[in-house]
Amino acid sequence: MNPAASPTPVRGLAGLALSRPLALVTLALSLSLSGCAGVPSTTLEPVKERVAGTHLVDMLVATTRAPSSVPGEVFDGRRGGEISFDNIVVSVPPDSVRKPGEVIYPPENPGDPARQFVAHKIEPLGLKGAIAWYDRVAGPKKRVLIFVHGFNSTYEDAVLRFAQISTDLPIDAAPVLFTWPSGGSVFDYLYDRDSANYSRDALEAMIQQITDSPDVEEVTLLAHSMGGWLAMEAVRQLAIRNGGRVPKKLSDIILASPDIDVDVFVTQLNQIGEASRRITIFTAVDDVALDVSRRIAGSDQRLGSIDITRPFVRKALLQRGITAIDLSTAKSSDGLNHINFADSPEMVTAIGERLAAGDDISGPHPGLAETIGATALGAAKGVGSAIGAGVTAPVAVVDPEARRRLRRQFSRSGQALAGSFMTATGR
């Protein structure tokens, strides 16, 4: 890099030309002020008190983080030498205290279970203990829900957020959190990206072990933001190790606001083959956090902010059987529209009803899009609807013969998909 070269100008929030470094700092500060303020650390000091009306979430937490000696922190943002397992029971305050999608963090220890999310129990486990945990919490449908958090997440934030998701998405599944070594700061983006890369072997091994178990019948993988990249890398590695096959028990791969370069996503799809039909993507064209990511990554389009109303994007997704739902109309509480799948009351309730019924996210009727007023695009996985943006593409495909015609119509070559995405995103 030429030190004398002028920094690349980009447009600031007020339409002024800013240097790229200054613009990134400005955007990062906006994320810090509006997205992360009020999320305290070291909030997992166990509280034994039980309060009437609270919900208990009995989860298994697997992590590649390093242990912490700080009370209430358990694990910090450093990278650990091996995967660790803990059984954590979180007390979620009564329904009268909070609305769906809301996490109420204790400002200090000990927290108040009547008003805040608190840890009720934290117990380190070995592999045998993890198996015993599953035997205890698995429901009759023998489902597992694996959640992978995103960028800028502390251990305690990931645990409490997953407790909220598990409470508001009551899908009768054993809740498993996979938490990787995030620095927990908006200025640690590159460290977090490397930490996600560091953790993909561990996540792959965990998914393989779970799907190999005869006691597990169905697995849903839900990943947010940068965790979407980590999840797709783990699934890609699974396919490579298994001769191009992804375990059938991994029935749903849900990528919420995925922080994945579009071209990288194409290479991942090329490895997982027909398993791409199990993918649902939640997008938002006004996702502020992904706009920051795009700038840090050199203006490459991020998968979670693609515009599914554009014809070439629709074609690229339909040919792989991928379901996409645009959540731009479902605003998140942080104003960044980056975690609206989990903290928008309408969204979290609608998704919970779909999963609780054992349905695909996108179908059958009534579709998720009709429920929340979003724009949806679906092909082989069931129902999609053009709601809100007036899309006229053939997205409501219910009849099997219509689906077969669509599959014949669109080429399946990865090169064509990459070209379609690049055209659609103006690159």
N, C-alpha and C positions, 0 to 999 in steps of 0.2 A: 504494500500500500504506500502511495506517495504521500509523505507527511505534509507536503505543501499544497496538496489538492484541496479544493473547497469542499466542505461537507455537502451532501446531497440535500437539496431543499425538499421539504414536505409541507403539507398544509396543516396549520394548527387549528385549534378548536374555534378560533374566531376568524378563520379564513386568512390569517397572516402566514407568510412564509417563515418557517423555522428550520434551523439546521436539523438533520436527522437525530444526532445525539440529544439536542435540546428537546425535540419533539417527543422522543422516547421517554425522557425524564418527566416531561409534563404529563404524558399519558400514564406513566407508571404512578405518578403522584395522585392522579385522579382516581386510579384504581385503589390506591392505598387509602385515600380519604373516604371514598364512597363504598368500597367493597369489603375492606378488611377491618375497619375501625369497629370497636366494640366486640371483637372476637378475642377474648383473653386466653393466655396460655396457662399451663399448669392447673387445669381445672378438673383433673380426674382423681382427686383424693377421695377414696370411698366414703360414702355416707351410709350407715347401717339403717337409719330410720326409714320406715315404710309409711306412706301416706295413702289414705283411701282415695280411690279414683285414679291413681297413677297407673301408667302402663310400664311393664317391664319388658325390655328387649334383651334376650339372652343370645349374645352373638359370639362367634369365633373370630378372632382377629389374628391374621397372619401378617407378618411384617419383615421387611429387610432393613429396618432401621436399627440403630445402635441403642442399647438400653441407656436410660438416664438415671442419675442419682438424685435429681431434683424432685421433691415431693409433688405429686400431682401431674408429673410430666410423663412418667413411665418410659417412653421412648422419645428421643429427640430427632433432629434432622440429619444426623450423621448416618453414614452407611454401616450397617452391621456385617459381621462375617458370615452369617447364615440366617436362614428364615427362622423366626420365632413365632410361637403360638400362645395366645392368651384367651381365656374365657372372660369376657367382660359383660356384666349385666348393667344396663343403663335404665335408670328410672326417668320416665317421661312424664311431665306434669299433666294434671287432669285436662280433659277437653275444654272445660270451662275457662281455663287459664290461657290457652293458646289456640290459634287457628291452624288448619292443615298447612304444612310447608314451613312452619315457623320453628326455629331453634332458639331457645332462651338459655343463654350461657350464664353460669354463675360468675359474678364479678370477682369473687374471692372464695377461698376454702374456709370452712365447709359450705357447700351449696345447700340451698333449701329445696328439697324434693317437691314441696307443695307449689313452688313457683318456677323452678328451673330444672334443666337437664342435669342430672348428677350420676356419677358411677355408684352403683350399689355393691358391686363385687368385681374384683380383678384377681384372676388366678392364672399364673403361668401353667402351660400345658406342654407335655411331650406329644409325640404322634399318637400314642395309645390314648392319651387323655382327649385329644381332638376327636378320635373315633368314638369314644364314650360320650363326648358332648353331642355328637350328631345323633347317636342312638337315643339320647334323652330328648332332643328338641325336634327331631324330624317328624313331620306330620304324616298322615296316611298316604299322601300323594308322593312322598319321598322326593320333594323338590329341594333344590339349593339355589339361593340367590347370592351371587358373588358381586360385590361392589368394589370398583377401583376408582379412587378419588382423583382429582386433578391437581394442577399447579397451585402452589402457594397454600398448602394445607399442612397444618401441624397434626401430630398424632391425635391429640385430644379433639381437635376440630373434626377430623375424619371420623372418629368414633361417634361423636355426638350428632353429626350430620347423618351418618348411617342409621343411628337410632331413630332419627326423625323419618328418614325414608322408609325404614322397616315398619314404623308405626302407621304412617300414612299410606303405604302400599301394602296392605295386609294380604299377602299372596299365599299364605300357608306354606312357607318355605323356610328352610334353615338358613339364617342370615350369616354370611361369611364376608368379612371385610378384608381386602388386601390393601395394606397401606405401605407405600414406598417412601424413601427418604427425601421428602420435600424440605427445602430450607425454610418454608413458612414465611417467605417475604417476596414482595413483587419484584425485588431486585435480584432474586436468585433464579431467574428463568433458565439460564443456561445450566446452572448446577442441577436444577430440577430435571431438565431434559436428559442430562447425562445419568441422573439417578434412576429415571424411568428406564433408560437403556440398561443400566446395571441390574435392574430387577426383573427383566423379562423372562430369564431362565427360571427364576423361582415361581413366577406366576404360571408359566407354562407347566412346570412340574406339578403345581398344586391342582390346576385344572385337569391334568391327566390322571392324577391320583383320585380325584373326586369322581370323574366320569368312569374310571375303572371299577369303582366300588359297586358290587352287586346290590347294595342297599340304596343306591341312588338311581332314580329313574329319569330325572329331568333337571337340567341346569340352565339358569338364566344368567348371563354375564352382562352387567350394567356398568358402564364406564363413563366418566365425565371428563371433558376437557383433555388435558394431556394424558390422563388415564386412558382415554380412547386410543391414543397411539400405542400405549403400553399393552392394552388388551389386544389390539389387532396384531401387534408383533408376536405376542404369546400364541395367538390362534394360528398365525402364519407359521411359526416354528412347529406347532403341533401338526399341521398339515404336512410340512416337509418331512418330519420324523415318521409320519404314518403313511408315507407313499401318496401324498396328495389328498388324504382324507382327514376330515375333522370329525371327532366323535359325535355320533348321532344324538347322544344325550345332551350335548350342548345345543339346545333347541332354539335359543334366542340370544342374539348379540345386539345389545342396545347401546348405541353411541350417542350420548347427550352432549351437544356442543363440542364435537370432537376437534381437538387441536392437532389436526393431521394435515400435512401438505397433500394437496390433491393428487399430485403425481406419485407420491409415496403410497397413498391409498390404492392407487391402481396396481402397483407392484404387489401389494399385500393381497388384493383380490385375485391376481393371477395365480397365486400360490394356493389359496383356499378353495378355488373352484366353485362347485355348486353350493358350498356353505354360504356364499354371498347372499343367497336367498333367505337366510336366517337373520339378516342384518336390518335393523331399523335405525335411522339417523334422525335425531332432533336437531333442526337447524334454526338459525335466526339471523336474518341479514343485518340486523342492527346490534349484533353482539359486540360490545365495546372491548371486552377482554380479548376476543379473537382478532380484533383490529390491531391491538397492541402486538399480539403474537405475529401477525402478518408483517408488521413493520420490522420487528426484531429479526424475523426470518428472511427479510429482504424482499418484501412485497409479494411473496407467494400466497396464493389463495389458500385459506384454511377450509377444510371440509365442512366444519360446523357453521359457516356463514355463506355457503353457496345459495344462490337464488333458484329454488326448484321450479319457479314459474317460467324459467327460460327454456325454450324448446330443446336446445342441445343438452342441457342438464337433464331434462326429463328423459330424453332418449338414452343418455348414458346410464342413468339409474335403472330404467325399465329393462334394458337389455341384460342386466345382471340380476334382475328380480329383487332389487333393494327397495325397501320402503323408506320414504322420507316424509317427515312432518315438519312444516315451518311453524315455529312457535313465536314468530315476531310479534304476534298480537297478545301473547301471554307475558306480561311484564314481571320481572323478578323484583324482589324487595330491595336489592342493592342498587337498582337503577342501571345495571350493566347488561341485563338480559343474557347472562351467562349461565345461570343456574335455575332458569325458570321452569325446567322440568321437575324440580324438587321443591321449590319454595313458592311457586304460584299455586294458591289454593285450588283454583279450577283445574290446573294441569295435574297436580298430584292426586287429586280425587278421581279424575277421569282415568288416569293410568292405573291407579289402584284397582278400580272397578274392572278394568279389562284383565289385568293379571290375576285378580282374585277369582275370576270366572274361568281361568285357564285358557284364555284366548290369546291369539297373536295380538300385538299392540294395534295392528291396523285393521282387524276384522274379526268376525263378520259383523253385519249390521246390528246395532247402530255403530258406525265407525267412530273412532276417536276424534276425527276432524269435526264431525257433526256435533259431538259433545262439547268441544271447546271453541269451536269457531275458527279452527286453524286451516291452513292449506296443506293438503296431503297428497302424496304421490305413492301409489302402490301398484304392484304387478302380481307376481305369483303368490305372494303371501296372503292375499285376500282383498280387502276393500280399501280403496282410497277415494277421497272426494275433493273436488275443487271448490273449496269454500273460502270466501273472503277476498280472493284476488281475481275471481272470475276466470280461472284457467279453463280452457276448452279442450285440453289434451285428453286422450282416452285414459283417464286415471281411475275411473270407477269400473274396474274389471272384476266381475264376479263370475261370469260364465266361463267354465273350463275351456271351451272351444275358443272363446275370445282370447284367453290367456295364451293358448297355443299359437294363435295367429300372431300375437304380439311377439312371442319368442321367435317365430320364423321371420318376422319382419325386420328385427334388429340384429345386426352382427354382434357376435360375442367376442370379437378380438380385443385384446387389451389395448392395442395401439389405437383402435377406433375410439375406445372409451377415453383414453388419455387425450386424444385430439378433441373430442367433444367437450370434455371438461375445460380444456384450455381455451377453446373457442367461446364457451359459455361464460367464462370468467374474465374474458378480455385480455388474456395473457398472450 
